[in-house]
Amino acid sequence: MDVAEWLRKLGLEQYEPTFRANEIDAQVLPSLTAEDLKDLGVGLVGHRRRLLDAIASLAGSPSLTLPRLRGREGWGSKQNAGS
């Protein structure tokens, strides 16, 4: 699962760098809580609610049963110059 693409589809791409920096991948994503999202800097309640609803809808998704992603896998093909 490409977490960056998932965030873009939700219209929440501004959180991509934070999710990447905190290694939020397909394995970690389903266990995120509202408190986790606050810790990640998702300050707006509406954004947290959208993320939590989207996470809940992923439950049982085959894309979340992939082996643990390593490194920058799951973050699309774009590479940041500073990474």
Wavefront OBJ file of the C-alpha trace (Angstrom):
o trace
v 0.000 0.000 0.000
v 1.304 3.429 -0.932
v 0.626 5.568 2.144
v 1.526 8.798 0.320
v -1.015 8.070 -2.420
v -3.603 7.151 0.212
v -3.081 10.519 1.939
v -3.365 12.329 -1.409
v -6.650 10.573 -2.180
v -7.965 11.802 1.167
v -6.869 15.341 0.332
v -4.482 15.262 3.270
v -1.166 15.175 1.436
v 0.249 17.860 3.735
v 0.809 15.085 6.298
v 2.915 12.960 3.947
v 6.295 14.264 5.196
v 5.266 13.688 8.816
v 3.992 10.175 8.155
v 7.202 9.384 6.256
v 9.456 10.862 8.960
v 7.644 8.790 11.590
v 7.751 5.622 9.466
v 3.974 5.244 9.298
v 3.558 2.432 6.801
v 0.850 -0.098 5.962
v 1.733 -2.099 9.070
v 1.483 0.842 11.491
v -1.414 2.682 9.852
v -4.271 0.445 11.113
v -3.239 0.887 14.740
v -3.079 4.694 14.748
v -5.307 6.360 17.330
v -6.620 9.902 17.644
v -3.880 10.509 20.223
v -1.239 9.235 17.792
v -2.548 11.604 15.132
v -2.336 14.505 17.598
v 1.254 13.502 18.374
v 1.958 13.509 14.632
v 0.702 17.094 14.427
v -2.728 16.473 12.936
v -4.268 19.368 14.832
v -7.604 19.771 13.095
v -10.366 17.549 14.422
v -11.844 17.200 10.940
v -8.554 15.913 9.565
v -8.176 13.446 12.435
v -11.749 12.244 11.906
v -11.178 11.802 8.147
v -7.994 9.857 8.795
v -9.581 7.655 11.461
v -12.603 6.929 9.265
v -10.338 6.055 6.325
v -8.170 3.854 8.546
v -11.276 2.037 9.790
v -12.413 1.446 6.205
v -9.077 -0.241 5.453
v -9.760 -3.007 7.976
v -9.579 -6.313 6.173
v -8.097 -4.727 3.059
v -5.745 -7.166 1.282
v -3.234 -4.350 0.823
v -2.738 -4.225 4.598
v -1.780 -7.895 4.816
v 1.451 -7.378 2.896
v 4.736 -8.172 4.649
v 6.171 -5.327 6.717
v 7.431 -2.542 4.499
v 11.044 -1.533 4.937
v 12.879 1.680 4.255
v 10.950 4.067 2.062
v 8.802 1.396 0.391
v 5.158 2.240 0.412
v 5.866 5.924 -0.163
v 5.523 6.164 -3.920
v 8.311 6.552 -6.406
v 9.203 10.175 -5.664
v 12.380 10.627 -3.691
v 12.954 13.716 -1.613
v 16.273 15.377 -2.263
v 16.887 15.778 1.474
v 16.078 12.161 2.395
l 1 2 3 4 5 6 7 8 9 10 11 12 13 14 15 16 17 18 19 20 21 22 23 24 25 26 27 28 29 30 31 32 33 34 35 36 37 38 39 40 41 42 43 44 45 46 47 48 49 50 51 52 53 54 55 56 57 58 59 60 61 62 63 64 65 66 67 68 69 70 71 72 73 74 75 76 77 78 79 80 81 82 83
